[in-house]
């Protein structure tokens, strides 16, 4: 197996790093690449490190510039001017295309302007790297406009599309790109990232347990509050409190997950994070009901809580999971957050 020394700044993703290292060493980096994975798992960091490798002035980069394979074990210096400028976002050949401030979608005008840039020769490096982040925020018209660049890619340009999943993009886009899946990190890997960010080891372990493999989510300012809200609902479901008083449980959940004094987007983000945390714990409980302690946990819920949830029966746990999915869909569709959370509790406790 190739030693993945090119991406030392990236924690986890061993298989993805191996694929990219081999592409760099052979001088055959694809002109269009989709980095597909959950938000906060290092997708943007992988894109940036690839851009650094393509324009670095170190020994490996010099060999690539001559049209030769970089050679196994050749490491980008990370200290040259192109590497430093890419890290700071100041490199003129490293272009991030994101939605305008305050907008969720990435429209056709922004993509068309980028297409004009893609057609130009590099300004100061050997390659131009364009990162669409997140690519699944592109409208359908914008994606169709991007097809032109993917069908006839310039020789010295690379397009990197960051998305939650390739299915979030048009099939014509995905079919013209090399799709590289980035899996969720293990709790230990998430903890390692957090410690590097200055979080204490004790807090890092606690945050990582409930983050679903995403360091970005574990580092959110209100992550611990949202974990607390999720635990409240899980304990209410496990102990029967939610069934006895669903309206009261829903009201308490709203106040914890999406407080009234928070901004609308923060309320949506909080509700989504809580429902995701609850759903992961419920999947662990369903696995507990089916396979006992043989299954690997994907949530931070302890065995005692999982056993209580599982004791309600597989059908009840599966119904609660479906309620979480339904609530997620409602929130993502911009429906009322309070109604979505109330519906979650009512649906999860319905016989």
Phi, psi and omega in degrees: 000138179293135177284123187273068182277347182288336188239047184297335180285347184263121177273135179077198177057045185302314182294316180297319180295322179298317180299315182291323178299315180297322178295319179293316182295331180269350182076022183236060175283127184297146179291334178229128185225132173255121173260105186254127179177172182292147178303138176086007182263006176104017183298312181294325179294318177300316179299316181294318180294326176294318178299320178299315182297325183287333183243005180296149179259016178286186185299315182296320181294323179298320178294319178298321181297332178274003181080017180254154173300145181297326182095134182300137175086356178281127189248132172302143188292323182077353183242353180287169182301314179299320179296314181295319181292325177293318178301321183274352181082014184260358181285126185291344179259008175243105189242121175260129180250112184230161176299151177298153181303130180088357180245144180270330186265152174253108191271176186292328181297317179295320180292318179298320178296323179290325179299322177297323179290319182300327182287345183277155177288157177304147182274313184226352180243192178271329184229151171257135182237122181245120183249117177265111190222109358270140181291332180284002172271353179290138174291166180297320178298320180295318179295320178296324177294324181292336182307324182302316180291328181282331179285325180230068185293134174299149186296333187242030179228148177231136177249123179244123181252120180260122184214160177290326180199151180298334178292345177284349179252159175301145181300325179295329176289309183298323183291339180261009182235157170272118184265124180238115182275132175252114183281166175292149180280159174285160176305322179295319179293319176299314179301321179298317178297317182296318179299319178297334180272005175097006178280140179296154183299323180295311179293325180297318180295319180294314180295318184296327184300327186252006188272356179063033177081014182240107176300325180300320178289320179298333182270356179299141184304325185254018182303315183294324176296321181288327173297318179298319178295320179294317179298322177303311181294318180299318180291326177292324177289318182291321184271354179092354181298324180294324179288322181289325183219072183297322182292316178295320178297317180296319180297317179293321178298316179301315183295332181271316185277324185219071183300147185299328184278359180277157177295152183307315181291324178294324178295318179294315179299318180296315180297319179295318180296319180295314181296326177293318179298315180298317181297320179296318179295322179293325176294323174297320180294321178295320177295322177298318181293327184273317189241003181070222184271008182284334183284148177276135181280143176247358179239175179269005182295138180280167185299323182298317179294318180297320180295321178296317179296317182292332183295342178286349179104153183299318183298319181294319180292317179298322179295321179292323176297316178299324178295322177295316179299316180298318179295317177303312181299320180295316181293318179295333178275012177067026176280169184300126183297316181299317180294323179295316180290322176297318178296325178302309182296315181296317180291323182289336183255002180286135180282000000 
